[in-house]
Amino acid sequence: MAVKFGAFVPQGWRMDLAGITDPVEKYETLTSVAVEAENLCFDSVWVYDHFQTVPEPILETTFEAWTIMAALARDTSKVKLGQLVTCNLYRPPAMLAKIVSTVDVLSHGRSILGLGAGWDQREYEAYGYPLPYPPTSERLKMLGEAAQVILKLWTEPKASFEGQYYRLSNAINEPKGVQKPHVPLWIGGAGEQVTLKLVARYGDACNLTDSTDPEFYRRKFAVLRKHCQDVGRDYDRIRKTASFTVFAAPTETELEKITARARGGRSLEELGKGSAVGTPARLIEVFKGMIDAGVEYFALYFNEPAKMESMRLFAKEVMPALQAV
């Protein structure tokens, strides 16, 4: 299976639309990056599921993830559309199943559901969700139930479920979407005891983040393989994916320049522990290491995505070399 690549669009969460004043122009910038990614032969485009900016919430645009999904379903024609990851706490899973099914039809079968337990307590409380904020153990239990609810609504004529957190009673979800047997379900998180076990039980893909270390991926995939053995799941049918930031520049001098803000006082090597940093030749080696470790799909946030320079350079000089591996 050839390695695949996706690109995040700028949606404001990471302050990547802050230089634009008009909200309509902000959206047009977002969608233009999606269209360009499609033209550059990326397999997919991605968004985050957040409501206000990081590292601090300020009065600045952050577009809502599933509204963007619906719009991009009509603005693009070939790329798959995903989020890493949809926060399970923000929408009841039965409603989310309906939303995803709808977007899969709007996109003629191009949606992916990335699902995670959630982590941003400040955002959760700011938007008035029920208090107290659930602890990690409870959020993971909710994630496991949500995955079951969603899969039932995607595959059963009438779905019933009785859990600790969610219930269904002969619920009908039509249309169920276009893709068969259902929309791909990617589960985000690296937790070895619970999250990767949920991937083994319910996921079509795992998604690991913020590391370029091949040994990190080897360890996590070995744990996933063991969970698959325990539950009788074919490990090879689960897609192994990774997501992180890429800083790509044609020269070392330019690389120093574009990474200055992100590095602070750190070296390029230190920044490269959680992000892919380099000229095309260096990036090819970095990605080959992760591919050798088992990563099959990369969803990448390119530095200053609205400018598209890093994305274009990567597509022209890095992707072809890696897809030939």
Residue, then its C-alpha position, 0 to 999 in steps of 0.5 A: m500500500a502506497v503511503k498517503f498524505g493529507a494537509f490541514v487547512p487554516q481554520g483560525w484555531r492556531m492563529d493562522l488566519a489572524g492576518i486577515t480581517d474580513p471573515v468571508e476572506k478568511y473562509e475563502t483563504l481556508t477553502s483555497v488551501a483545500v483546493e490547492a491541496e487537491n490540485l497538488c494530489f494530497d489524498s485528504v484535507w483536515v481540520y481541528d475540532h476547536f471553538q477558540t484560539v490557542p495558546e490563549p483564547i482571544l477575539e479571533t476567528t476559529f471556524e467550526a469543524w463540521t460546518i467546514m466539512a459540509a462546505l468543503a464537501r462542495d468546494t472540492s471534488k476528490v480529496k477526502l475530508g477529515q478532522l483530527v479529531t472530533c471531540n466526543l464531548y461536544r456532540p452527542p454521538a448519535m447526532l454526530a453519526k447523523i452529521v457524518s452520514t450527511v456529509d458523506v452524502l454531500s461529498h459523494g463518499r469522501s468523509i472520514l470521522g476522526l474521533g477522540a476523547g477530548w482534552d481542552q477543559r478550558e474550552y469545554e467550560a467556556y462553552g457551557y458543557p455540563l460540569p464537572y469536566p469529566p476526568t480522563s478515565e471517564r472520557l475514555k469510557m464515553l469514547g468507547e461507548a460513542a464508537q459503538v453508538i456511531l457504528k450501530l447507527w451506520t450499519e443497523p436498520k434500527a439501532s438500540f444501545e444501553g450504556q452508562y453514558y448513551r442510549l439508543s432506542n430503535a434509532i433510525n439513521e438514514p441515509k447512512g452515508v455512501q461508503k461501505p461498510h461505513v465511513p472510516l472511523w479513525i480513533g485518536g490517541a496513544g494511550e496503550q491501555v485503553t485508547l489503542k484497545l478501542v482502536a483494535r475493537y472499533g477503529d479503521a485507523c489509529n492516529l498518533t500525534d506530535s512525534t517524528d521518532p520511529e521508535f515511538y511508532r514501533r512501540k505504539f504499533a506493537v501494542l496495537r498489534k497485541h490488542c488486535q490479537d487479544v480481540g481477534r482483529d486483523y492488525d493489517r486492516i487497521r491503518k496506521t496514521a500520524s499527524f504533526t507540524v511540518f516546517a519545509a524550506p528550500t535552504e537551511t537559511e530559509l529554514e532558520k527564518i521560518t522556524a524562528r518563532a516556533r523555536g524560541g530559544r531552541s535548536l532545529e534539532e529540538l523542534g524536530k522532536g515533535s515536528a518534521v523540520g528540514t529541507p526536502a532532502r532532510l524531510i525525505e529521510v525523516f519520513k522514511g524513518m517513520i514509514d519504515a516504522g509502520v506509518e502508512y498515512f500522514a495528516l500534516y499541518f504545514n507551517e503558515p498554511a495560508k501561504m501554501e509555500s511549505m505545502r507546495l514544496f513538500a508536494k513537489e519535492v518530498m511526496p514523490a520520493l516517499q510515494a515511490v518507497 
